[in-house]
Amino acid sequence: MEIRPAISRDVSSLAHLMTELGYPTSTEEMAARMAALVDRTDHAVFVAVEGALAAGMIALSTSPSLYRDDPQGAIVALVVSSRFRGRGVGALLVEYGESWLRQNGVSYVTVKPSVHREDAHRLYSRLGYEHTGLRFSKNLD
């Protein structure tokens, strides 16, 4: 299993992975989203690849913090294709993402999985993440 930065030829696979996560995304939408991130150093998207297949992806961000001196990191998205679940791909992606965050000066990372993603909750707990609160969301459209 290889983990590498996502590139333009991954756009279709990334769109499929986001759709599997429950966020229907077209290839065109994903291309536009990736184009918006291409020159940013505070965001990264990595893909786990086995052969020619995208097994999963992780998206990360860093931002200044008002309650810490170092930047805060976030796992923005993590998804493993249903074809590859149960093989440790999620843990590999999180480990890789944490390494990227550390390299970017981050010592504290958060993730906000939806309440119904119990498999994700177990994964993050197993990887040492603590349940420290809840989130509220509002659609502004």
C-alpha positions as CSV (number, residue, x, y, z in Angstrom):
1,M,0.0,0.0,0.0
2,E,1.4,3.4,-1.0
3,I,0.3,6.7,0.5
4,R,1.1,9.8,-1.5
5,P,-0.2,13.3,-2.2
6,A,-3.3,13.3,-4.3
7,I,-2.8,14.5,-7.8
8,S,-5.0,15.5,-10.7
9,R,-5.4,12.0,-12.0
10,D,-6.9,11.0,-8.6
11,V,-9.9,13.4,-8.9
12,S,-12.4,10.8,-10.1
13,S,-11.3,8.3,-7.3
14,L,-11.5,11.1,-4.7
15,A,-15.0,12.0,-5.9
16,H,-16.1,8.4,-5.6
17,L,-14.6,8.1,-2.1
18,M,-16.4,11.3,-0.9
19,T,-19.6,9.8,-2.3
20,E,-19.0,6.6,-0.4
21,L,-18.5,8.8,2.7
22,G,-22.0,10.1,2.2
23,Y,-21.2,13.4,0.4
24,P,-22.2,12.9,-3.3
25,T,-19.5,14.5,-5.3
26,S,-19.0,14.6,-9.1
27,T,-15.6,14.5,-10.7
28,E,-16.1,18.1,-11.8
29,E,-16.9,19.2,-8.2
30,M,-13.9,17.4,-6.9
31,A,-11.6,18.9,-9.6
32,A,-12.7,22.4,-8.6
33,R,-12.2,21.6,-4.9
34,M,-8.8,20.3,-5.5
35,A,-7.9,23.2,-7.7
36,A,-8.8,25.6,-4.8
37,L,-6.3,23.8,-2.6
38,V,-3.4,23.2,-5.0
39,D,-1.3,26.2,-3.9
40,R,-2.2,26.1,-0.2
41,T,0.4,25.0,2.3
42,D,-2.1,24.8,5.1
43,H,-4.1,21.9,3.5
44,A,-3.1,18.5,2.2
45,V,-4.9,15.6,0.6
46,F,-3.2,12.1,0.6
47,V,-4.4,9.0,-1.1
48,A,-3.7,5.4,-0.3
49,V,-3.2,3.4,-3.4
50,E,-3.0,-0.3,-4.0
51,G,-2.0,-1.0,-7.6
52,A,-4.2,1.3,-9.7
53,L,-7.0,1.5,-7.1
54,A,-7.5,4.2,-4.6
55,A,-8.1,2.5,-1.3
56,G,-8.7,5.6,0.8
57,M,-7.9,9.2,1.4
58,I,-7.3,11.7,4.1
59,A,-7.6,15.5,4.0
60,L,-5.9,17.7,6.6
61,S,-5.6,21.3,7.5
62,T,-3.7,23.6,9.8
63,S,-4.7,26.9,11.2
64,P,-3.6,29.4,13.8
65,S,-5.1,28.9,17.2
66,L,-6.3,31.4,19.9
67,Y,-5.9,28.8,22.7
68,R,-2.5,27.3,21.7
69,D,0.8,28.8,20.7
70,D,1.3,26.3,17.9
71,P,-1.1,25.8,14.9
72,Q,-4.0,23.5,15.3
73,G,-4.4,20.6,13.0
74,A,-7.6,18.9,11.8
75,I,-8.5,15.8,10.0
76,V,-11.0,17.2,7.6
77,A,-12.0,14.0,5.9
78,L,-11.0,10.3,6.1
79,V,-12.6,7.6,4.0
80,V,-11.6,4.1,3.1
81,S,-13.2,2.4,0.2
82,S,-15.7,-0.3,1.1
83,R,-13.5,-2.7,-0.9
84,F,-10.5,-2.1,1.5
85,R,-12.2,-1.7,4.9
86,G,-10.9,-3.9,7.7
87,R,-7.4,-4.0,6.4
88,G,-5.8,-1.1,8.4
89,V,-5.9,1.5,5.7
90,G,-7.7,4.0,7.9
91,A,-5.0,3.7,10.6
92,L,-2.2,4.0,8.0
93,L,-3.8,7.2,6.6
94,V,-4.2,8.7,10.0
95,E,-0.6,7.9,10.9
96,Y,0.6,9.4,7.7
97,G,-1.6,12.5,8.2
98,E,-0.3,12.9,11.8
99,S,3.3,12.9,10.4
100,W,2.4,15.6,7.9
101,L,0.8,17.7,10.7
102,R,3.9,17.3,12.9
103,Q,6.1,18.4,10.1
104,N,3.9,21.5,9.8
105,G,4.4,22.5,13.5
106,V,1.2,20.9,14.8
107,S,1.1,19.2,18.1
108,Y,-2.7,19.0,18.6
109,V,-5.2,17.6,16.1
110,T,-8.9,17.4,16.1
111,V,-11.4,15.4,14.1
112,K,-15.2,15.7,14.1
113,P,-16.7,12.5,12.7
114,S,-20.5,12.5,12.4
115,V,-22.3,10.9,15.3
116,H,-23.5,8.0,13.2
117,R,-20.0,6.9,12.2
118,E,-19.4,4.4,14.9
119,D,-16.7,2.6,13.1
120,A,-14.7,5.9,12.8
121,H,-15.3,6.5,16.5
122,R,-13.7,3.2,17.4
123,L,-10.8,3.8,15.0
124,Y,-10.0,7.2,16.5
125,S,-10.3,5.9,20.0
126,R,-8.0,3.0,19.2
127,L,-5.5,5.5,17.8
128,G,-5.4,7.5,21.0
129,Y,-8.0,10.2,20.2
130,E,-10.2,11.3,23.1
131,H,-13.8,12.2,22.9
132,T,-13.7,15.7,24.2
133,G,-17.0,17.2,23.2
134,L,-19.6,17.5,20.5
135,R,-20.3,19.7,17.5
136,F,-23.2,21.7,16.3
137,S,-23.8,22.4,12.7
138,K,-25.9,24.7,10.7
139,N,-26.5,25.0,7.0
140,L,-26.3,28.7,6.0
141,D,-27.9,28.3,2.5
